[in-house]
Amino acid sequence: MAKKRPHTKAKRPQLTDEEIPVVGAREPCPCGSGRRYKACHGRAAAHAATELVQRPFESLPGECDWVALRELVPAATAALTLREGLPEDVPSVTLATVLPMAWPALRRDDGSVLLGLQNDTASGDISRDLADTLQRALQAEPGTPVQGRRAPAEGPRLQDLLDLSAPFEPVVHSGFEFWVPDAENTTPEVAASLERANAAAIPTVRLQGVQAAYWCETPEKNHLRWVMPHAEEQLLDALARLHAAGGSSLGEGTRLVGSFRAHGLTVPVWDLPSGVGAEDVEKPAAQFAERLAGALAADAPLTPDERRARGGLTNRQVTLS
């Protein structure tokens, strides 16, 4: 019998964490540990991709409006300013609540980019997914949509790509004609899609006197949904103080009915009579903002009536995200 040769292992070059390439989850980890990638250096990447970021739009200008456009507003757009400026062949970048066929993004024939906000995301960080989609849209061929994918865990976020000194100014539309440059002369298929989308859209108006407050009309009654930047516990205390004192309404026939939780922020909701339009609540909303500022500044313990009011408001919270 032939003698067995001593078994020796060649030394692998030592790689730093930054040098470990990405491979399939079940493949051996390139670091040479002998474990599968998903159980070794892929673990941190997988965790980063699935960990939920509670406030994905934090530190962006107009964070409250980002939340509103993501969760509450059917048809709206907002111009985006890139930190490094636009590529020469991209005349503009525009955020849109939703795009045809629920595309994550669209590079239009003229080279401009539309970035869709109301899309399913592949990871727990909406900001990172949107940044990845935006980067790919900037490089896409004109006239093509951009499909969704899981963003690289180490990829940039919107906060890295956008100019944080530029204002965020949403424009609410009555329909989705912003999808196409010339809605009156579009194809029958696109016209039919526009008609269906417009029929499903709830009339919505952004108030001018306060930030991130949106009036909407429904068949039974109208509503005001107001995204607020304050810490949830502090805001609920303040709303409870006003509610117990009879100061939480926006006028006769209106009622604070509860709130949403969305992307780390709280969205108080008021029921309004059907005849109350957006212009009718401009002044009452501004007056409420003043009352709320006073209630937020109060630091005395809640009274029994205020605690009961707070409990009622807490029981009528709905989490959207």
C-alpha positions as CSV (number, residue, x, y, z in Angstrom):
1,M,0.0,0.0,0.0
2,A,1.1,3.5,-0.8
3,K,2.1,5.6,2.2
4,K,-0.3,8.3,3.1
5,R,1.2,11.7,2.7
6,P,0.9,14.0,5.6
7,H,-2.1,16.2,5.2
8,T,-1.2,19.8,5.2
9,K,-3.3,22.9,4.6
10,A,-2.1,25.8,2.5
11,K,-2.4,29.0,4.4
12,R,-5.1,31.3,3.0
13,P,-4.3,35.0,2.8
14,Q,-5.8,36.8,5.7
15,L,-8.6,39.2,4.5
16,T,-10.0,42.1,6.4
17,D,-13.8,42.4,6.8
18,E,-13.8,45.1,4.1
19,E,-12.1,42.7,1.6
20,I,-14.6,39.8,2.0
21,P,-16.6,39.5,-1.2
22,V,-20.3,38.8,-1.3
23,V,-21.2,35.2,-2.3
24,G,-24.2,33.0,-2.1
25,A,-25.7,32.5,1.3
26,R,-24.9,28.7,1.3
27,E,-21.5,29.0,-0.3
28,P,-18.3,28.7,1.8
29,C,-17.3,32.1,3.3
30,P,-14.4,33.6,1.4
31,C,-12.7,34.4,4.7
32,G,-11.6,30.7,4.9
33,S,-13.4,30.0,8.2
34,G,-15.0,26.8,6.7
35,R,-18.5,28.1,7.6
36,R,-21.2,29.0,5.1
37,Y,-21.3,32.7,4.2
38,K,-24.7,33.2,5.8
39,A,-23.4,32.0,9.1
40,C,-20.1,34.0,8.9
41,H,-19.5,37.3,7.2
42,G,-22.9,37.3,5.6
43,R,-24.7,37.5,8.9
44,A,-24.1,41.2,9.4
45,A,-25.2,42.0,5.9
46,A,-28.4,39.9,6.3
47,H,-29.1,41.6,9.6
48,A,-28.6,45.1,8.1
49,A,-30.9,44.2,5.2
50,T,-33.7,43.0,7.4
51,E,-33.4,45.3,10.5
52,L,-36.3,47.7,10.5
53,V,-35.4,51.4,10.5
54,Q,-38.1,53.0,12.6
55,R,-37.7,56.5,11.1
56,P,-36.3,56.0,7.6
57,F,-36.8,59.7,6.6
58,E,-35.3,61.2,9.8
59,S,-33.0,64.2,9.0
60,L,-34.4,64.7,5.6
61,P,-36.0,68.1,5.0
62,G,-39.8,67.7,5.3
63,E,-39.7,64.4,7.1
64,C,-43.4,64.7,8.0
65,D,-44.3,65.3,4.4
66,W,-42.2,62.3,3.3
67,V,-44.3,60.2,5.7
68,A,-47.6,61.7,4.4
69,L,-46.7,61.1,0.8
70,R,-45.6,57.5,1.6
71,E,-48.8,56.6,3.5
72,L,-51.6,59.1,3.1
73,V,-51.6,61.1,-0.1
74,P,-52.7,59.5,-3.4
75,A,-51.2,61.8,-6.0
76,A,-48.3,64.2,-5.3
77,T,-44.9,65.0,-6.5
78,A,-41.8,66.9,-5.1
79,A,-38.6,68.0,-6.9
80,L,-35.5,66.4,-5.4
81,T,-32.1,68.1,-5.3
82,L,-29.0,65.8,-5.4
83,R,-26.0,66.6,-3.2
84,E,-23.6,66.1,-6.1
85,G,-25.8,67.7,-8.7
86,L,-27.6,66.1,-11.7
87,P,-25.8,64.1,-14.3
88,E,-25.5,66.0,-17.6
89,D,-28.1,63.8,-19.3
90,V,-30.7,64.0,-16.4
91,P,-32.6,67.3,-16.5
92,S,-34.5,66.6,-13.2
93,V,-35.4,64.1,-10.5
94,T,-38.9,64.1,-9.1
95,L,-40.4,62.1,-6.3
96,A,-43.9,60.7,-7.0
97,T,-46.3,59.0,-4.6
98,V,-46.9,56.2,-7.1
99,L,-46.0,55.4,-10.7
100,P,-47.7,53.4,-13.5
101,M,-47.6,49.6,-12.9
102,A,-46.2,50.4,-9.4
103,W,-42.8,50.9,-11.0
104,P,-40.1,51.8,-8.4
105,A,-38.8,54.4,-10.8
106,L,-39.0,55.6,-14.4
107,R,-36.4,57.1,-16.6
108,R,-38.5,59.1,-19.1
109,D,-37.8,59.7,-22.7
110,D,-36.3,63.1,-22.1
111,G,-33.9,61.6,-19.5
112,S,-35.7,62.9,-16.4
113,V,-36.3,60.6,-13.5
114,L,-39.4,59.8,-11.6
115,L,-38.9,58.0,-8.2
116,G,-41.9,56.2,-6.8
117,L,-42.4,56.4,-3.0
118,Q,-45.4,54.1,-2.4
119,N,-43.7,50.7,-3.2
120,D,-43.0,47.5,-1.3
121,T,-39.4,47.5,-0.2
122,A,-37.1,44.6,0.0
123,S,-35.3,45.5,3.2
124,G,-36.2,47.1,6.5
125,D,-34.8,50.5,5.4
126,I,-37.0,52.4,3.0
127,S,-34.4,55.1,2.6
128,R,-31.7,52.7,1.5
129,D,-34.0,50.9,-1.0
130,L,-35.1,54.3,-2.5
131,A,-31.5,55.4,-2.8
132,D,-30.5,52.3,-4.6
133,T,-33.5,52.7,-7.0
134,L,-32.6,56.3,-7.6
135,Q,-29.0,55.5,-8.4
136,R,-30.0,52.8,-10.9
137,A,-32.6,55.2,-12.4
138,L,-30.0,57.8,-13.1
139,Q,-28.1,55.2,-15.1
140,A,-31.0,53.6,-16.9
141,E,-31.7,54.0,-20.6
142,P,-34.2,56.8,-21.3
143,G,-37.7,55.5,-21.7
144,T,-37.3,52.5,-19.4
145,P,-38.7,51.7,-15.9
146,V,-36.5,50.5,-13.1
147,Q,-37.4,47.3,-11.3
148,G,-37.2,46.7,-7.5
149,R,-34.4,44.7,-5.8
150,R,-32.8,44.3,-2.4
151,A,-30.4,47.2,-1.9
152,P,-26.8,46.3,-0.8
153,A,-26.5,46.5,2.9
154,E,-23.6,48.9,2.6
155,G,-25.2,51.1,0.0
156,P,-26.1,54.8,0.5
157,R,-29.3,56.1,1.9
158,L,-31.4,59.1,0.7
159,Q,-29.7,61.1,3.4
160,D,-26.4,60.5,1.6
161,L,-27.6,61.3,-1.9
162,L,-29.9,64.3,-1.4
163,D,-29.0,67.9,-0.7
164,L,-30.2,68.3,2.9
165,S,-30.2,72.1,2.6
166,A,-32.7,72.1,-0.2
167,P,-36.4,72.6,0.7
168,F,-38.9,69.7,0.3
169,E,-42.1,71.2,-1.3
170,P,-44.8,68.6,-2.2
171,V,-47.3,69.5,-4.8
172,V,-50.6,67.6,-4.4
173,H,-52.4,66.7,-7.7
174,S,-56.0,66.0,-8.4
175,G,-55.0,63.1,-10.6
176,F,-52.1,61.2,-12.1
177,E,-51.6,63.2,-15.3
178,F,-48.1,63.9,-14.2
179,W,-47.3,60.3,-15.3
180,V,-47.1,61.4,-18.9
181,P,-46.0,64.7,-20.5
182,D,-49.2,64.9,-22.7
183,A,-52.1,63.1,-21.1
184,E,-54.6,64.2,-23.9
185,N,-52.5,62.6,-26.6
186,T,-51.4,59.4,-24.9
187,T,-52.0,55.8,-26.0
188,P,-55.4,54.2,-25.2
189,E,-53.8,51.8,-22.7
190,V,-52.2,54.6,-20.8
191,A,-55.4,56.7,-20.9
192,A,-57.3,53.7,-19.5
193,S,-54.8,53.3,-16.7
194,L,-55.0,57.0,-15.9
195,E,-58.7,56.8,-15.8
196,R,-58.7,53.9,-13.3
197,A,-56.1,55.6,-11.1
198,N,-57.9,58.9,-11.1
199,A,-61.2,57.2,-10.2
200,A,-59.7,55.5,-7.1
201,A,-57.9,58.6,-5.8
202,I,-59.4,60.4,-2.8
203,P,-59.5,64.2,-3.2
204,T,-56.7,65.5,-1.0
205,V,-55.4,69.0,-0.2
206,R,-52.3,70.1,1.7
207,L,-53.0,72.9,4.1
208,Q,-50.9,76.1,3.6
209,G,-50.8,77.5,7.1
210,V,-49.3,74.5,9.0
211,Q,-46.8,71.8,8.1
212,A,-47.7,68.3,6.8
213,A,-51.5,68.6,7.4
214,Y,-53.7,67.0,4.7
215,W,-57.4,67.4,4.2
216,C,-59.2,64.6,2.4
217,E,-62.7,63.9,1.2
218,T,-64.5,60.6,1.6
219,P,-68.1,59.7,0.8
220,E,-69.3,59.7,4.5
221,K,-67.2,62.6,6.0
222,N,-64.0,64.5,5.5
223,H,-60.9,64.2,7.5
224,L,-57.7,66.1,8.5
225,R,-54.6,63.9,8.9
226,W,-51.7,65.8,10.3
227,V,-48.2,64.3,10.5
228,M,-46.4,65.7,13.5
229,P,-42.7,65.6,14.4
230,H,-43.0,65.4,18.2
231,A,-42.0,62.4,20.3
232,E,-45.1,60.1,20.6
233,E,-45.4,60.1,24.4
234,Q,-45.0,63.9,24.6
235,L,-47.5,64.4,21.8
236,L,-50.1,62.1,23.4
237,D,-49.8,63.9,26.7
238,A,-50.3,67.2,25.0
239,L,-53.3,66.0,23.0
240,A,-54.8,64.5,26.2
241,R,-54.5,67.9,28.0
242,L,-56.2,69.6,25.1
243,H,-58.9,66.9,24.8
244,A,-59.7,67.0,28.5
245,A,-60.0,70.8,28.4
246,G,-62.3,70.7,25.3
247,G,-59.6,72.2,23.1
248,S,-58.8,69.3,20.7
249,S,-61.4,70.0,18.0
250,L,-61.0,72.2,14.9
251,G,-64.4,73.9,15.3
252,E,-68.1,73.0,15.4
253,G,-68.8,69.4,14.3
254,T,-65.2,68.4,14.2
255,R,-63.6,65.8,16.5
256,L,-60.2,64.4,17.2
257,V,-60.8,60.7,16.7
258,G,-57.4,59.0,17.1
259,S,-54.1,58.8,15.4
260,F,-51.9,56.7,13.1
261,R,-48.3,55.6,13.7
262,A,-46.2,55.8,10.6
263,H,-42.4,55.5,10.2
264,G,-41.7,56.6,13.7
265,L,-44.1,59.6,13.7
266,T,-47.6,60.2,15.0
267,V,-50.5,61.3,12.8
268,P,-53.5,62.7,14.7
269,V,-56.8,62.4,12.7
270,W,-59.9,64.6,12.9
271,D,-63.3,63.8,11.5
272,L,-64.9,66.8,9.7
273,P,-68.4,67.3,8.5
274,S,-68.9,66.7,4.8
275,G,-69.4,70.4,4.1
276,V,-66.1,71.4,5.7
277,G,-63.4,71.9,3.0
278,A,-59.7,72.4,3.2
279,E,-59.9,76.2,3.2
280,D,-62.4,76.0,6.2
281,V,-59.9,74.3,8.4
282,E,-56.9,76.5,7.6
283,K,-57.6,79.0,10.4
284,P,-58.8,76.4,13.0
285,A,-55.6,74.4,12.3
286,A,-53.3,77.3,12.9
287,Q,-55.2,78.1,16.1
288,F,-54.9,74.5,17.2
289,A,-51.1,74.6,16.5
290,E,-50.8,77.4,19.0
291,R,-52.8,75.5,21.6
292,L,-50.7,72.4,21.0
293,A,-47.4,74.4,21.5
294,G,-48.7,75.4,24.9
295,A,-49.7,71.9,25.9
296,L,-46.4,70.5,24.7
297,A,-44.6,73.0,27.0
298,A,-46.5,71.9,30.1
299,D,-44.7,69.5,32.4
300,A,-47.2,69.0,35.3
301,P,-48.4,65.5,35.8
302,L,-51.6,64.6,34.0
303,T,-54.8,65.0,35.9
304,P,-57.2,62.1,36.2
305,D,-59.4,63.5,33.4
306,E,-56.3,64.0,31.2
307,R,-55.2,60.4,31.9
308,R,-58.6,59.1,30.9
309,A,-58.4,61.2,27.7
310,R,-54.9,59.9,27.0
311,G,-56.1,56.3,27.4
312,G,-58.9,56.9,25.0
313,L,-56.5,58.4,22.4
314,T,-54.0,55.5,22.9
315,N,-56.8,52.9,22.3
316,R,-57.6,54.6,19.0
317,Q,-54.2,54.4,17.5
318,V,-53.6,52.4,14.3
319,T,-50.0,51.5,13.2
320,L,-49.5,51.9,9.4
321,S,-45.9,51.0,9.3
